[in-house]
Structures are given as structure tokens and as C-alpha cells.
Amino acid sequence: MITVRVPATSANLGPGFDSLGLALTLYDEVDAELAGDRVHVTVEGEGAGELDTGEDHLVVKAMRRAFDRMDVPQPPGIRLVCRNRIPHARGLGSSSAAICAGILAARALCPERTRTLSDEQVFALATEIEGHPDNVAPCLAGQLTIAWTDHAGTAHMVKLTPDAGIRPVAIVPATRLSTETARGLLPKDVPHKDASFNAGRTALLIAALTGSPDRAVLLAATEDRLHQHYRAPAMPESARLVERLRAVGVPAVVSGAGPTVLAFSTSDTQDLIAPEVGNDWHIQLMDVDPDGANVQFPETR
């Protein structure tokens, strides 16, 4: 049995729609082994009693795709124990984490002397399954990532190291929101001035996150005109919280497709967050995960 640990992620980060992602120090863990003659999944924590415990579990589906990609005969029996801490349908990359965990588990359990997957092929397959590279990139690599797809449809990423003074704060509501619902609210076209605005803010955000985290610069750098206000009707409480936090000077954005709000806490904003949040949210102060997903073999535990 091997164990795969995968971090939560926050995509977009305001202006970096479908391109920027940040790995967070909140983790799902999956114990996996090839055994028996059927699939059996035990789910602990998030999703317990809700998620499928057989072939339709997302980790299992990702494993099956990875075995196919490696030209490995599908094993009849798979046992998984999923210890889930990443909230589901909240904009913190739970689906990407499951996909990455499944691919890495399959690669680690692949019999010796058979074809395997390179790290680049793992990223490509994860992007193929997820549909977008912005969450799977930081989940696999850690830190801050810029992800894009070239004209041939191949996904790429660049990994950057954020300044140590940046502390991400996830403000998680009890309500859920599917990515499909949130993406369905986006228009097919946006004004040229809004696209230009976001291009400038995205460049500024990269500079702000990797340099000295000046609050005023971070506040300007996290402005967005491409997706958050279009999605606001699906998560009005999140939209109002972002407005309240930004009004008192806290750089805050919708995490991924929402409804979680991500704030960048610096030394001069830490005391400003809680008074604006209220009791219906869970505030989780985190760090940036440095390394991304990893696999532990029995001899390394």
C-alpha cells in the first residue's frame, strides 16, 4: 500500500482567470493498493456517506485512465482509503486533488518493467481529465503556478515562489457551488477594456506575490473584471464578503469558482479579517504548500 498526499489549491486569485493557481497547506490523503477482485473505497472526512465507494469514485476513475495511458492491464481489485480534508464544491480544488491523487497512485502501483508516466505526462493527463490546468498545476508542483495551453492543446506550467510574508486565508461557507454552475454564468465575450485591465492586474499580482507583499499593491493587483461579478448572483454572500474585506483594505478574491473567499493576510491585515466575516463562515489560516503532491512508499513512512 502506498499513500498519496495532495494539497488544496486556489485558482484564478482574482485577475488570473484560468491561469494562476496557489497550493495551500490543507491536504487530502489516499492510501491505495491493488488487492482483491473488486473496487472498495473507504471515505473519511469530507464526502463520507456521500461519495461513491466503487468504480465511480473520482480517484478510481483517474487511476483507470492512468493505467490505460500506461498500457497496463486494468487491475480487477483496488482498495482505497480516502482521508478528505479539502471541502467539496467550495472552490478549493477538491476535484483536482482527487484526479492528481488517482494518477499518482496508479503510477506508483504500476508493476515494474512496464511503461510509466513522466511528470509532464501526469500533468497532461490531469489537465485532460479536469479540463483546465490552473488547479492541477499547483496541486502537482506546489507554490504559485502559471498554467497555459498552447495551440496544439498541450498544457504547460511555470512554478514561482511567493514571498514568505504572504499568508493565504480561506474563508469557507457552509454552502456549496458546482464549477459547472459558476462557469455557466460567464459571458462568451467580454469588453476589450476589461481584458486589458485583467492582463495588467495579473502581471501586477505576480510581481506582488513574489516580491515584497505591499498591501496597497496587493489590493490593486487582485482586482478583476472577467469573472467574479458575473458569478456573484450564484454566491451573493461571498460577493458581499469580498466587497467588505476589500473596503477595509484586505486583498480578497473568490477562490476558484467559489464560494470560498481567499484573502491574502499580511502583517498589517491580520486583525481586519475576522470582524468582517461573521459566524457563518469557517476561517482557516494557511501557508503556501512548497512541494505539491507526493507519494509515500511503505519503506519511507
N, C-alpha and C positions, 0 to 999 in steps of 0.2 A: 504494500500500500504506500502511495505517495501522497503528499499534501501540497496543494497549490494555494497560495495566498495572493489575493488580488485587491488592489485599492479602489476605493470610491474615487470618482472624478467629477469635476465640474467643467462643463463645456461652455463655449461662447464667451464667458467672462465679460459680458456686455457687448462691446462692438465686434468682437471676433467671431461672428456668426459662422458656424460650421468649420472653423479653422483652429481656434485656440482651445486648449484644454489644460487642466491642472489636476495633478494627482494629490489625493488627500490621505491623511493618516487615519482612515477608517477602513476596515478590511472584512471581506468575506474569506472564509477558508473552506476548501473542499478536500476531503480525504477520498481517494479514488483507488480502486483495484479492479482487476479483471478476474472475476470469480463466479462460479455457478453457471446456471443456464438461463438466467433472466436478468432483467434490469431491476434494481431495487435502490431507491433514493430515500434517504432519511433527511428531512429538513428541520433544522433547529433555528430558532430566532425568527427573523423576518420571513414571512411567507409560510411558516409552519401551519399546516392544516389548510392551506390554500393552493399551493403549487402542486403540479403533477408529480407523482413519485415513480413514474415509469418512463417510457420512451419519449414522451412529450415534454419532459423537463428540459429546459434550455441548455443546461450543461451537457446532458446526454446528446442532444441534437448536435451541439458543437463538436463533441467527441466523434460522433458518427461522420460528420463532414470531414474532420481531420483524418480519420482512418481512411476514408475514401481518397482524400488528396494524397496520402502517403502510399496508396495502392496496397493497403494492409487489409486482409480479410476481417470482416466485422466480427468482433468477439460476441458470442451469444450472451455472456453474463458480465454485467458491470455493477459494481457496488459503489455507491457514493454516500458520504455524509457531508451535508452542506450546512456549515455554521454561518448563517447570514446576519450581518450587522448593518449592511447598507440598506437604507429604506427603499422600498419599491415604489416605482411610479412617482418619484419626487424630484427627478432631475439631478440625481447623484450617480448616474452611470451603473445602476444595478444590472441592467441587461448586458452592457458591455463587459462588466466584470464576470458575469456567468459565461459569456461567449469566450473570453480570453482564458478563463479557468478550464473550460472544456477542451479547447485546442491544446493548451499546455499540458493538461493531464494526458491526453491521447498521445502526444509526442513523448512524454516521459515514460508511458507504459508500452510504447511501441517495442515489439520484440527486437532483439539485437540482429544486426546484419540485414536489416531491411531499410528501405528508403525513409528518410526523416525529413523534417521541415526546418529550414533556416529561420532565423529570427525575422528576416524580411518576408518570408513566406507565411509565417504565423501572422504578422501584421496584415498582409494582403488578404488572408482568409478571414481574419476577424473583421476587417473592413467590409468584405464581401457579404458576410452574414449580417452584420449590424446595419450596413447601408451607408454609413458615414464614418470617416476616420477620426473625428475630433474627440470622441470618448475613448476609443480603443487605444489611441496613441499614448496618452498619458497613463492609461492603465497598464500597458506593457512596459513603457520606458520610464515612468516616473517623472517628477519635476513638472516643468511647464513645456508644453509642446505646441508647435505649429504644424498642422497637417494639411495636406492638399492632395488633389488627384490630378494627374497630368492628362494630356489629350488622349492618351491610349487607355485611360481608365485605371492606371496604376497609382496606388496610394503611396505617399511619401511623408516623412516627418522630420522635423528638426527639434532637438531637445535643448532646452535652455535652463539655467539655474536661477531661480528667483532670489532676490535679496533675502537674507536671513531675518530681516525685520518684518517681513510680510507674514501675518498670521491669518489664514482664512477662517471665517466663522460661518458655519452652516446653520441657518435658522429654518427649521423643518416644521411644516404644518402637519396636522393630522390628516388632511385631505390629500387625495391623490389626483394625478392628471396624466393621461397617457400622452406619449410623444406624438402619436398619430393625430390626436385631437388638437394638440398645440400647433403642430406643423400645418394642419388643415386650415388654420386661421390666417396663414401668411398669404399675401397677395402674390400673383405671378410676376408682377413688375413693381419696381419702386422708383421714385424720382431720382434723377442723376445727382442732384444736390445731396440727397440722403446717402447714396452710395459713396460719394466723395467724402462726406462727413465721417462715415464709419471707417473709411480707409485711413484717414488721418488719425482718428481716435485709436484704431488698432495699433498703428505704428507707435503712437504715444504710450499706449498701455504696455507694450513690450519693453519700451525704454524705462517706464516707471517701475515695472515689476522686477526688472533685472538690475536696476540702478538703485539709487537712494530713494526709498519709498516716501516721497513728499506727499502729504495728504492732499494738498490742493491739486497737484498734478494727477494723482490717482483719481481724484473726484472727476476731473475733466476727462481723464483717459477712459473712464468706464461709462461714458455717455454713449447711448445707442439710439439709432433711428430706424433700424432694419427689422427688428422682430419683437421687442418687448411690448411696445404699445399696441401692436396688432394682437398679441396674445393676452393682453390684460383682461378682456371680458371673460376668459376661461379661468382666471385666477385673480379676481379683484382684490382680495385681501393681500396677496403677495405684491401686487402692483402698488397698493397703498402703503405697504410697509417699505418698499423700495423708496417711494417718494418721501416718507417720513425720515428715513435714515439719511437720505441724501440732503434733506433740508437742514439737518443738524451737522452736516459735513462728513458723514460716513460714506466712503465709496461702497455702494451696494448695487447688486445686479440680480437678475433672475438666474438661478443656476440651471444650466442646460435648458430644457423645455419647461422647467418649473414643476411644481410650485414652490420648491425650496428657494430661499433668498440667500445669496452668498455675499458676505461683507468682508472687506479687507481691513483687518484690525491692525492699527499701528499704535505706537506708544501714546499718541495723543487722541485716539478714538475709542480705546477700550471701554471707558466709562460711559460712552454715549449710546451704546447699542441697546443694552437691556431695558432702559426706560422707555424706548420706542416700541418694544416688541410685544409686551403683554403676556398673558398666561396661556394662551392657546398655541404656543409655539415651543419647540424644543431647541435650545441654543447649544450648539456644540462647537467649542473652540478646538481647532486642529492645527497641525503643521502641514507643510508640503511634503508628501512622500518622496524620498530621494531616488528610489531604485525601481519602482514599479513591481509588476508581478514576479513571483519567484516560486520555485519548486523545491520542496524538501524531500529528499530520499530517506529511507529508514536509517541509513548509516550516518546521516548528518543531523538527526534530531537529538 
